[in-house]
Amino acid sequence: MSAWGNKDDIASPGTVALSSLTVTGTGTFFANNYAAGDIITIADAGGDAVIKTIANATSMTLVSNTELTVGTLSSKAYTVDEKPIYVIDTDTNTTGAQVYGVSSAEHIVDVPTQQTAAENNRQIANTAAHAGWTKLGDIYTDANGNVRRKNEVMVAMSSIAGDGDDDTILPDS
C-alpha cells in the first residue's frame, strides 16, 4: 500500500457511529469500498482519521483518533478519500482538513471563475499551485497589495479522481 492514493472522494453511502476507535456503519459497505490506509472524515467529529482494519460491510477500526472528537457520535454523514497518511498520523503542523485533492480541472480554473466562489471573493489568484494533494493555508495580502493564499504541494500528481465536496474552496473549471 502506498502512503497516498489518487481518490479525492470515494462513494460513502449510509451513516456512521463513532465510539473510541470503532466506526459502525448503517447502510454502508466498508469491506467492498475502502482499504486500510484510506482516510475517513466524519461530520461533527472535528477531523480525519486513518482506517486501520475493516471487519465487514459495517465495522471498521481506526489507527488513532487524535484529530477526532473524544466521545461517541451516532448517525453521522462521512466521506472517505486517499489523502497522504502522514498528514493525519505524523504531521503535527497540518490537519487533514487543510489537505485537498486538487484535480487538473481545479488547478487550471481562471480568476473570474474563482471570483464566483464564496471562499475566493477576494480575487485570489493561484488558489492551488499544482494538481495533487495540496495543503491550502492562510489568505494574506502581499507587500504589493495582491491577495494570495499560501499553499504547499504535499504530493504532486495529475491523476486525482473523484472530485471531493470542496467546490466553494476549489471550484472546477
Backbone as ProteinMPNN parsed JSONL, in Angstrom:
{"seq_chain_A": "MSAWGNKDDIASPGTVALSSLTVTGTGTFFANNYAAGDIITIADAGGDAVIKTIANATSMTLVSNTELTVGTLSSKAYTVDEKPIYVIDTDTNTTGAQVYGVSSAEHIVDVPTQQTAAENNRQIANTAAHAGWTKLGDIYTDANGNVRRKNEVMVAMSSIAGDGDDDTILPDS", "coords_chain_A": {"N_chain_A": [[0.842, -1.181, 0.0], [0.579, 2.19, -0.885], [1.642, 5.387, 0.449], [-0.207, 7.259, -0.16], [-3.097, 7.891, -2.178], [-5.066, 8.295, -5.194], [-7.658, 9.187, -5.047], [-9.981, 11.597, -4.405], [-12.487, 11.521, -3.399], [-14.414, 8.886, -2.33], [-17.209, 6.839, -2.887], [-19.652, 7.132, -0.342], [-22.026, 5.823, 1.159], [-24.888, 5.781, 3.432], [-24.765, 6.096, 7.057], [-22.627, 6.745, 9.901], [-21.481, 5.642, 13.136], [-19.433, 6.602, 15.846], [-17.287, 5.344, 18.255], [-14.816, 5.617, 20.434], [-12.192, 4.057, 18.887], [-13.656, 2.665, 17.083], [-15.682, 2.377, 14.264], [-18.967, 2.183, 13.311], [-21.192, 1.274, 10.836], [-24.308, 2.173, 9.196], [-26.256, 1.072, 6.655], [-24.036, 0.919, 5.024], [-21.075, -0.08, 3.121], [-18.381, -0.939, 3.852], [-16.327, -2.965, 3.553], [-16.304, -3.574, 0.826], [-15.629, -1.229, -0.45], [-13.544, 0.341, 0.687], [-10.128, 0.577, 1.956], [-7.531, -0.446, 4.241], [-5.695, 2.275, 5.431], [-6.971, 4.232, 3.966], [-8.588, 7.445, 4.353], [-10.912, 8.637, 6.669], [-13.495, 10.998, 7.114], [-15.612, 12.262, 9.448], [-18.74, 13.729, 9.911], [-19.078, 16.452, 12.145], [-17.126, 15.453, 13.824], [-14.699, 16.66, 14.034], [-12.309, 16.257, 12.587], [-10.005, 14.175, 10.72], [-9.32, 10.635, 10.225], [-7.218, 7.732, 10.025], [-7.982, 4.687, 8.461], [-7.631, 1.607, 10.019], [-8.274, -1.221, 10.131], [-10.713, -3.226, 8.405], [-13.521, -4.855, 9.213], [-15.943, -5.836, 8.165], [-18.86, -5.134, 6.135], [-20.004, -3.176, 7.721], [-18.369, -2.432, 9.861], [-15.429, -0.986, 11.142], [-12.026, -0.262, 12.2], [-10.078, 2.381, 13.548], [-6.797, 3.877, 13.167], [-5.91, 5.889, 14.938], [-7.407, 8.45, 16.983], [-6.667, 11.107, 17.073], [-7.284, 13.509, 15.756], [-9.978, 13.541, 16.02], [-13.153, 14.135, 17.678], [-13.411, 13.445, 21.095], [-15.322, 10.932, 22.516], [-18.69, 9.752, 21.881], [-20.327, 9.466, 18.791], [-23.251, 9.427, 16.741], [-25.181, 8.323, 13.877], [-24.041, 9.89, 11.735], [-23.017, 11.68, 8.805], [-20.447, 10.854, 6.429], [-17.231, 10.934, 4.767], [-14.848, 9.399, 2.577], [-11.484, 9.267, 1.582], [-8.298, 9.234, -0.159], [-6.131, 10.608, 1.077], [-2.734, 11.745, 1.789], [-1.299, 9.625, 4.137], [0.562, 10.335, 6.126], [-0.066, 12.937, 6.809], [-2.183, 12.821, 8.573], [-1.301, 11.048, 10.594], [1.371, 11.778, 11.418], [2.228, 14.442, 10.893], [2.437, 17.219, 12.687], [1.925, 19.846, 12.144], [-0.059, 20.107, 10.306], [-3.465, 19.57, 9.54], [-5.883, 17.131, 8.532], [-8.057, 18.427, 7.405], [-6.983, 20.577, 6.083], [-5.872, 19.654, 3.77], [-6.26, 18.99, 0.383], [-7.472, 17.151, -2.406], [-6.436, 18.053, -5.401], [-7.582, 18.311, -8.531], [-6.624, 18.292, -12.024], [-8.5, 19.857, -13.35], [-9.421, 21.565, -11.324], [-7.115, 22.898, -10.698], [-6.528, 24.483, -12.938], [-8.404, 26.512, -13.028], [-9.64, 29.669, -13.951], [-9.162, 33.145, -12.899], [-11.646, 34.735, -13.028], [-13.574, 32.673, -12.683], [-12.843, 31.743, -10.164], [-13.584, 33.925, -8.663], [-16.315, 33.698, -8.39], [-16.778, 31.877, -6.432], [-17.496, 31.5, -2.975], [-15.346, 31.397, -1.109], [-13.333, 32.533, -2.545], [-13.841, 35.239, -3.056], [-12.247, 37.425, -2.928], [-10.681, 37.786, -5.114], [-8.555, 35.912, -5.424], [-5.612, 34.754, -6.744], [-4.071, 31.796, -8.125], [-5.051, 29.673, -6.407], [-4.59, 26.965, -5.948], [-1.466, 25.736, -6.387], [-0.627, 23.554, -7.82], [-1.639, 20.462, -9.311], [-2.676, 17.656, -7.39], [-2.13, 16.337, -4.068], [-2.709, 18.855, -1.94], [-1.881, 21.302, 0.478], [-3.841, 23.807, 1.652], [-3.392, 27.02, 2.797], [-3.306, 30.002, 4.805], [-5.03, 33.044, 3.862], [-3.708, 36.004, 2.603], [-2.453, 39.403, 2.243], [-0.044, 40.545, 0.063], [3.056, 42.492, -0.061], [2.689, 44.113, -2.262], [0.006, 44.552, -2.406], [-1.482, 42.475, -3.434], [-3.862, 39.922, -3.117], [-3.416, 36.782, -1.758], [-3.117, 33.181, -1.394], [-1.571, 31.03, 0.822], [-0.019, 27.977, -0.075], [0.877, 24.523, -0.199], [2.366, 21.939, -1.929], [1.814, 18.675, -1.256], [1.874, 16.101, -2.377], [2.649, 15.799, -5.611], [0.648, 15.245, -8.394], [-1.135, 14.373, -11.313], [-3.353, 12.848, -11.526], [-5.574, 12.858, -9.82], [-8.696, 11.695, -8.809], [-12.329, 11.543, -8.62], [-13.987, 13.949, -7.558], [-13.938, 15.802, -4.63], [-16.126, 17.223, -2.098], [-15.627, 20.157, -2.336], [-16.014, 22.512, -3.711], [-16.544, 25.184, -3.06], [-14.169, 26.099, -2.17], [-12.241, 25.101, -3.948], [-13.057, 25.635, -6.943], [-14.356, 23.934, -9.853], [-13.149, 23.751, -13.254]], "CA_chain_A": [[0.0, 0.0, 0.0], [1.358, 3.425, -0.908], [1.317, 6.325, 1.514], [-1.293, 8.102, -0.635], [-3.781, 7.393, -3.362], [-5.454, 9.364, -6.106], [-9.099, 9.418, -4.974], [-10.361, 12.694, -3.525], [-13.762, 11.166, -2.804], [-14.881, 7.536, -2.632], [-18.625, 6.77, -2.503], [-19.83, 6.892, 1.09], [-23.455, 5.757, 1.493], [-25.269, 5.468, 4.798], [-24.259, 6.931, 8.141], [-21.739, 6.02, 10.808], [-21.385, 5.959, 14.557], [-18.048, 6.533, 16.295], [-17.065, 5.122, 19.668], [-13.37, 5.406, 20.577], [-11.565, 3.802, 17.593], [-14.536, 1.798, 16.306], [-16.701, 3.022, 13.435], [-20.023, 1.249, 12.951], [-21.996, 1.867, 9.778], [-25.686, 1.793, 8.909], [-26.436, 1.254, 5.218], [-22.694, 1.104, 4.471], [-20.412, -1.273, 2.58], [-16.962, -0.673, 4.07], [-15.431, -4.019, 3.057], [-16.246, -3.58, -0.633], [-15.266, 0.076, -0.999], [-12.4, 1.01, 1.287], [-8.983, -0.252, 2.325], [-6.702, 0.079, 5.323], [-4.892, 3.392, 4.941], [-7.848, 5.304, 3.49], [-8.862, 8.454, 5.371], [-12.333, 8.898, 6.871], [-13.883, 12.251, 7.745], [-16.961, 12.072, 9.976], [-19.371, 15.013, 10.221], [-19.103, 16.868, 13.554], [-16.113, 14.754, 14.62], [-13.58, 17.566, 14.223], [-11.102, 15.991, 11.811], [-9.881, 12.968, 9.912], [-8.628, 9.505, 10.845], [-6.764, 6.687, 9.114], [-8.624, 3.384, 8.681], [-6.648, 0.57, 10.345], [-8.781, -2.509, 9.644], [-12.124, -3.281, 8.045], [-14.003, -6.193, 9.575], [-17.009, -6.239, 7.249], [-19.546, -4.019, 5.468], [-20.497, -2.17, 8.661], [-17.492, -2.229, 11.009], [-14.009, -0.734, 10.899], [-11.247, 0.269, 13.314], [-9.196, 3.468, 13.148], [-5.436, 3.845, 13.717], [-5.944, 6.766, 16.114], [-8.442, 9.466, 16.869], [-6.058, 12.344, 17.543], [-7.974, 14.66, 15.18], [-11.418, 13.395, 16.19], [-13.791, 14.451, 18.945], [-13.445, 12.345, 22.054], [-16.707, 10.646, 22.875], [-19.461, 8.913, 20.976], [-21.18, 10.14, 17.814], [-24.071, 8.457, 16.023], [-25.949, 8.756, 12.707], [-23.325, 10.995, 11.1], [-22.544, 11.538, 7.434], [-18.999, 10.68, 6.389], [-16.59, 10.812, 3.459], [-13.595, 8.647, 2.601], [-10.599, 9.585, 0.474], [-6.967, 8.626, -0.076], [-5.147, 11.637, 1.403], [-1.474, 11.201, 2.313], [-1.461, 9.128, 5.502], [1.437, 11.016, 7.079], [-0.694, 14.181, 7.245], [-3.045, 12.513, 9.714], [-0.597, 10.332, 11.652], [2.656, 12.255, 11.926], [2.499, 15.867, 10.664], [1.783, 17.986, 13.742], [1.658, 21.197, 11.656], [-1.106, 20.04, 9.288], [-4.606, 18.704, 9.81], [-6.468, 16.579, 7.32], [-8.994, 19.394, 6.834], [-6.234, 21.548, 5.277], [-5.322, 18.987, 2.598], [-7.27, 18.764, -0.642], [-7.101, 16.522, -3.661], [-6.637, 19.065, -6.438], [-7.527, 17.723, -9.867], [-6.156, 19.22, -13.061], [-9.596, 20.79, -13.631], [-9.454, 22.573, -10.263], [-5.866, 23.648, -10.744], [-6.451, 25.431, -14.047], [-9.517, 27.45, -13.001], [-9.181, 31.048, -14.136], [-9.534, 34.073, -11.829], [-13.079, 35.054, -12.989], [-14.308, 31.548, -12.097], [-12.54, 31.751, -8.734], [-14.292, 35.026, -8.014], [-17.707, 33.335, -8.131], [-16.836, 31.003, -5.263], [-17.531, 32.288, -1.743], [-14.022, 31.462, -0.489], [-12.401, 33.285, -3.381], [-14.428, 36.5, -3.461], [-11.241, 38.481, -2.832], [-9.896, 37.688, -6.342], [-7.319, 35.211, -5.102], [-5.002, 34.018, -7.853], [-3.274, 30.624, -7.75], [-5.601, 29.037, -5.211], [-3.801, 25.749, -5.797], [-0.329, 25.913, -7.292], [-0.309, 22.342, -8.564], [-2.562, 19.343, -9.116], [-2.165, 16.652, -6.458], [-2.562, 16.561, -2.69], [-2.209, 20.19, -1.65], [-2.288, 21.942, 1.726], [-4.209, 25.205, 1.454], [-3.147, 27.745, 4.031], [-3.933, 31.28, 5.087], [-5.172, 34.085, 2.853], [-2.992, 37.189, 3.064], [-2.173, 40.433, 1.246], [1.405, 40.723, -0.014], [3.563, 43.866, 0.012], [2.211, 44.863, -3.421], [-1.44, 44.663, -2.338], [-2.125, 41.322, -4.065], [-4.409, 38.95, -2.186], [-2.895, 35.461, -2.112], [-3.323, 32.098, -0.438], [-0.419, 30.14, 0.98], [-0.319, 26.574, -0.338], [2.037, 23.634, -0.247], [2.087, 20.679, -2.606], [2.253, 17.546, -0.438], [2.166, 15.054, -3.346], [2.296, 16.274, -6.949], [0.139, 14.21, -9.292], [-2.201, 14.892, -12.167], [-4.362, 11.806, -11.682], [-6.566, 12.876, -8.752], [-10.015, 11.34, -9.338], [-13.408, 11.608, -7.646], [-13.994, 15.302, -7.007], [-14.479, 15.932, -3.292], [-17.094, 18.287, -1.871], [-14.796, 21.303, -1.98], [-16.121, 23.488, -4.79], [-16.513, 26.564, -2.581], [-12.76, 26.441, -1.975], [-11.566, 24.766, -5.193], [-14.057, 25.452, -7.995], [-13.942, 23.193, -11.039], [-13.08, 24.596, -14.457]], "C_chain_A": [[0.883, 1.238, 0.0], [0.899, 4.339, 0.22], [0.217, 7.298, 1.093], [-1.922, 7.449, -1.844], [-4.183, 8.554, -4.244], [-6.951, 9.638, -6.077], [-9.416, 10.481, -3.92], [-11.686, 12.41, -2.838], [-14.148, 9.769, -3.274], [-16.325, 7.477, -2.14], [-18.769, 6.41, -1.031], [-21.309, 6.92, 1.463], [-23.689, 5.447, 2.965], [-24.735, 6.476, 5.796], [-23.384, 6.076, 9.049], [-21.904, 6.498, 12.236], [-19.921, 5.772, 14.948], [-18.014, 6.358, 17.803], [-15.607, 4.729, 19.833], [-12.751, 5.222, 19.194], [-12.421, 2.929, 16.684], [-15.582, 2.625, 15.564], [-17.693, 1.943, 13.027], [-20.952, 1.934, 11.954], [-23.413, 1.348, 9.739], [-25.917, 2.096, 7.433], [-25.115, 1.467, 4.489], [-22.181, -0.183, 3.832], [-18.897, -1.063, 2.635], [-16.056, -1.681, 3.366], [-15.294, -4.011, 1.538], [-15.687, -2.295, -1.226], [-13.938, 0.637, -0.527], [-11.292, 0.021, 1.623], [-8.28, 0.367, 3.528], [-5.793, 1.155, 4.737], [-5.712, 4.504, 4.329], [-8.158, 6.225, 4.669], [-10.363, 8.674, 5.451], [-12.51, 10.236, 7.584], [-15.338, 12.078, 8.167], [-17.518, 13.437, 10.367], [-19.405, 15.24, 11.736], [-18.077, 16.16, 14.429], [-14.836, 15.576, 14.774], [-12.334, 17.285, 13.416], [-11.181, 14.692, 11.045], [-9.189, 11.867, 10.712], [-8.277, 8.485, 9.773], [-7.45, 5.378, 9.479], [-7.527, 2.336, 8.904], [-7.073, -0.784, 9.785], [-10.264, -2.377, 9.32], [-12.588, -4.714, 8.292], [-15.032, -6.708, 8.58], [-17.664, -4.998, 6.658], [-19.959, -2.901, 6.42], [-19.579, -1.893, 9.855], [-16.043, -2.023, 10.585], [-13.364, -0.162, 12.152], [-10.295, 1.313, 12.77], [-7.82, 3.319, 13.792], [-5.381, 4.667, 14.992], [-7.093, 7.742, 15.933], [-7.93, 10.821, 17.344], [-6.726, 13.589, 16.971], [-9.471, 14.637, 15.462], [-11.881, 13.781, 17.587], [-13.755, 13.226, 19.85], [-14.898, 12.147, 22.467], [-17.37, 9.796, 21.82], [-20.32, 9.783, 20.076], [-22.021, 9.077, 17.127], [-24.831, 9.123, 14.89], [-25.327, 9.962, 12.011], [-22.967, 10.663, 9.659], [-21.026, 11.421, 7.469], [-18.521, 10.701, 4.943], [-15.3, 10.033, 3.643], [-12.788, 9.076, 1.388], [-9.236, 8.962, 0.719], [-5.892, 9.681, 0.145], [-3.845, 10.984, 1.838], [-1.627, 10.845, 3.794], [-0.639, 9.922, 6.506], [0.845, 12.326, 7.576], [-1.503, 13.936, 8.513], [-2.239, 11.95, 10.875], [0.619, 11.041, 12.234], [2.915, 13.749, 11.783], [1.739, 16.695, 11.691], [1.453, 19.415, 13.317], [0.517, 21.25, 10.645], [-2.224, 19.133, 9.768], [-5.15, 18.198, 8.486], [-7.405, 17.555, 6.633], [-8.292, 20.451, 5.978], [-5.748, 20.965, 3.958], [-6.442, 18.603, 1.639], [-6.664, 18.003, -1.804], [-7.444, 17.485, -4.781], [-6.483, 18.406, -7.799], [-6.987, 18.752, -10.854], [-7.228, 20.253, -13.381], [-9.663, 21.895, -12.576], [-8.223, 23.463, -10.312], [-5.881, 24.735, -11.812], [-7.601, 26.426, -14.087], [-8.98, 28.872, -13.116], [-9.727, 31.95, -13.031], [-11.015, 34.442, -11.864], [-13.919, 33.92, -12.4], [-14.07, 31.503, -10.596], [-13.351, 32.815, -8.014], [-15.742, 34.689, -7.71], [-17.854, 32.454, -6.899], [-16.726, 31.846, -3.993], [-16.151, 32.455, -1.119], [-13.095, 32.391, -1.254], [-12.943, 34.635, -3.822], [-13.469, 37.683, -3.315], [-10.293, 38.435, -4.021], [-8.543, 37.036, -6.097], [-6.824, 34.454, -6.331], [-4.25, 32.815, -7.288], [-3.767, 29.97, -6.46], [-4.881, 27.721, -4.923], [-2.693, 25.798, -6.844], [-0.07, 24.708, -8.179], [-1.406, 21.312, -8.333], [-1.891, 18.312, -8.215], [-2.754, 16.884, -5.083], [-1.895, 17.833, -2.212], [-2.751, 20.705, -0.332], [-2.584, 23.405, 1.418], [-4.111, 25.911, 2.792], [-3.888, 29.063, 4.105], [-4.023, 32.174, 3.856], [-4.493, 35.331, 3.422], [-2.839, 38.187, 1.921], [-0.676, 40.674, 1.243], [1.777, 42.204, -0.019], [3.092, 44.732, -1.154], [0.687, 44.989, -3.451], [-2.188, 43.53, -3.01], [-2.615, 40.352, -2.998], [-3.994, 37.562, -2.659], [-3.287, 34.439, -1.043], [-2.04, 31.274, -0.388], [-0.857, 28.728, 0.62], [0.973, 25.802, -0.481], [1.63, 22.327, -0.913], [2.677, 19.552, -1.753], [2.695, 16.384, -1.335], [1.708, 15.578, -4.704], [1.824, 15.1, -7.797], [-1.025, 14.786, -10.094], [-3.362, 13.925, -12.29], [-5.365, 11.749, -10.532], [-7.945, 12.635, -9.363], [-11.061, 11.477, -8.243], [-13.438, 12.932, -6.934], [-14.667, 15.337, -5.646], [-15.437, 17.108, -3.206], [-16.357, 19.541, -1.409], [-14.909, 22.45, -2.976], [-16.182, 24.936, -4.301], [-15.082, 27.03, -2.376], [-11.981, 26.225, -3.257], [-12.604, 24.542, -6.299], [-13.483, 24.669, -9.17], [-13.921, 24.133, -12.229], [-14.368, 24.523, -15.236]], "O_chain_A": [[1.825, 1.334, 0.787], [-0.118, 4.083, 0.864], [-0.245, 8.089, 1.916], [-1.337, 6.556, -2.458], [-3.699, 9.672, -4.067], [-7.471, 10.266, -6.999], [-9.163, 10.303, -2.729], [-11.98, 13.0, -1.799], [-14.203, 9.504, -4.475], [-16.631, 8.015, -1.076], [-18.102, 5.504, -0.532], [-21.797, 7.907, 2.014], [-22.813, 4.924, 3.654], [-24.308, 7.57, 5.427], [-23.398, 4.848, 8.973], [-22.394, 7.596, 12.503], [-19.248, 4.879, 14.433], [-18.633, 7.124, 18.541], [-15.201, 3.641, 19.423], [-12.783, 6.156, 18.393], [-11.96, 2.499, 15.627], [-16.272, 3.458, 16.153], [-17.311, 0.915, 12.467], [-21.436, 3.039, 12.201], [-23.697, 0.236, 10.185], [-25.789, 3.243, 7.006], [-25.079, 2.124, 3.448], [-22.783, -1.245, 3.986], [-18.223, -1.017, 1.605], [-15.123, -1.293, 2.662], [-14.252, -4.409, 1.018], [-15.308, -2.276, -2.397], [-13.27, 1.347, -1.279], [-11.482, -1.194, 1.582], [-8.422, 1.561, 3.795], [-5.198, 0.967, 3.676], [-5.212, 5.62, 4.178], [-8.012, 5.84, 5.829], [-11.02, 8.875, 4.43], [-11.783, 10.564, 8.521], [-16.197, 11.782, 7.337], [-16.86, 14.208, 11.065], [-19.722, 14.332, 12.504], [-18.147, 16.255, 15.655], [-13.971, 15.216, 15.573], [-11.36, 18.027, 13.548], [-12.261, 14.176, 10.759], [-8.558, 12.128, 11.737], [-8.949, 8.386, 8.747], [-7.501, 4.998, 10.648], [-6.615, 2.194, 8.09], [-6.319, -1.419, 9.048], [-10.971, -1.539, 9.88], [-12.109, -5.656, 7.661], [-15.0, -7.877, 8.195], [-17.073, -3.919, 6.683], [-20.238, -1.788, 5.973], [-19.981, -1.181, 10.776], [-15.501, -2.781, 9.78], [-14.041, 0.351, 13.043], [-9.763, 1.165, 11.67], [-7.694, 2.7, 14.849], [-4.869, 4.206, 16.012], [-7.676, 7.841, 14.853], [-8.675, 11.593, 17.948], [-6.741, 14.629, 17.63], [-10.166, 15.611, 15.174], [-11.11, 13.756, 18.546], [-14.037, 12.11, 19.414], [-15.61, 13.115, 22.735], [-16.708, 9.196, 20.974], [-20.965, 10.724, 20.539], [-21.565, 7.948, 16.946], [-25.096, 10.325, 14.925], [-26.016, 10.944, 11.731], [-22.655, 9.519, 9.33], [-20.391, 11.843, 8.436], [-19.305, 10.509, 4.014], [-14.728, 10.01, 4.732], [-13.332, 9.231, 0.295], [-9.046, 8.241, 1.699], [-4.856, 9.659, -0.519], [-3.832, 9.812, 2.214], [-2.038, 11.679, 4.601], [-1.095, 10.16, 7.625], [1.21, 12.791, 8.656], [-1.5, 14.763, 9.424], [-2.465, 12.331, 12.023], [0.878, 10.921, 13.431], [3.76, 14.282, 12.501], [0.524, 16.856, 11.578], [0.769, 20.128, 14.051], [0.163, 22.331, 10.174], [-1.977, 18.067, 10.331], [-4.895, 18.789, 7.436], [-7.541, 17.524, 5.41], [-8.956, 21.156, 5.218], [-5.258, 21.706, 3.106], [-7.432, 17.981, 2.026], [-5.495, 18.184, -2.144], [-8.618, 17.706, -5.076], [-5.387, 17.991, -8.177], [-6.906, 19.941, -10.544], [-6.904, 21.408, -13.656], [-9.937, 23.048, -12.911], [-8.295, 24.651, -9.999], [-5.304, 25.803, -11.61], [-7.765, 27.125, -15.087], [-7.998, 29.234, -12.469], [-10.648, 31.565, -12.309], [-11.628, 34.467, -10.797], [-14.885, 34.186, -11.686], [-15.002, 31.25, -9.831], [-13.759, 32.616, -6.87], [-16.35, 35.33, -6.852], [-18.96, 32.305, -6.379], [-15.949, 32.8, -3.946], [-15.817, 33.542, -0.647], [-12.175, 32.97, -0.677], [-12.541, 35.136, -4.872], [-13.856, 38.826, -3.56], [-9.198, 38.993, -3.947], [-7.509, 37.556, -6.518], [-7.536, 33.617, -6.885], [-3.845, 32.812, -6.125], [-2.987, 29.742, -5.534], [-4.597, 27.409, -3.766], [-2.962, 25.891, -8.042], [0.63, 24.821, -9.185], [-2.031, 21.296, -7.273], [-0.677, 18.122, -8.276], [-3.774, 17.561, -4.951], [-0.672, 17.896, -2.09], [-3.94, 20.565, -0.049], [-1.706, 24.15, 0.981], [-4.671, 25.461, 3.791], [-4.968, 29.216, 3.533], [-3.21, 32.08, 2.937], [-4.685, 35.669, 4.59], [-3.072, 37.847, 0.761], [-0.091, 40.973, 2.284], [0.9, 43.067, 0.014], [3.095, 45.959, -1.049], [0.134, 45.488, -4.431], [-3.409, 43.602, -3.151], [-1.871, 40.0, -2.082], [-4.195, 37.208, -3.821], [-3.725, 34.79, 0.052], [-1.499, 30.876, -1.419], [-1.962, 28.32, 0.977], [2.017, 26.35, -0.835], [0.661, 21.688, -0.502], [3.89, 19.485, -1.554], [3.733, 15.764, -1.105], [0.513, 15.777, -4.923], [2.513, 14.085, -7.908], [-1.8, 15.596, -9.585], [-4.272, 14.158, -13.085], [-5.953, 10.695, -10.288], [-8.32, 13.3, -10.33], [-10.718, 11.521, -7.062], [-12.958, 13.034, -5.806], [-15.828, 14.951, -5.513], [-15.541, 17.899, -4.143], [-16.448, 19.937, -0.248], [-14.0, 23.274, -3.077], [-15.891, 25.843, -5.081], [-14.811, 28.231, -2.405], [-11.153, 27.057, -3.628], [-12.99, 23.405, -6.567], [-12.285, 24.729, -9.449], [-14.579, 25.173, -12.228], [-14.498, 25.167, -16.278]]}, "name": "protein", "num_of_chains": 1, "seq": "MSAWGNKDDIASPGTVALSSLTVTGTGTFFANNYAAGDIITIADAGGDAVIKTIANATSMTLVSNTELTVGTLSSKAYTVDEKPIYVIDTDTNTTGAQVYGVSSAEHIVDVPTQQTAAENNRQIANTAAHAGWTKLGDIYTDANGNVRRKNEVMVAMSSIAGDGDDDTILPDS"}
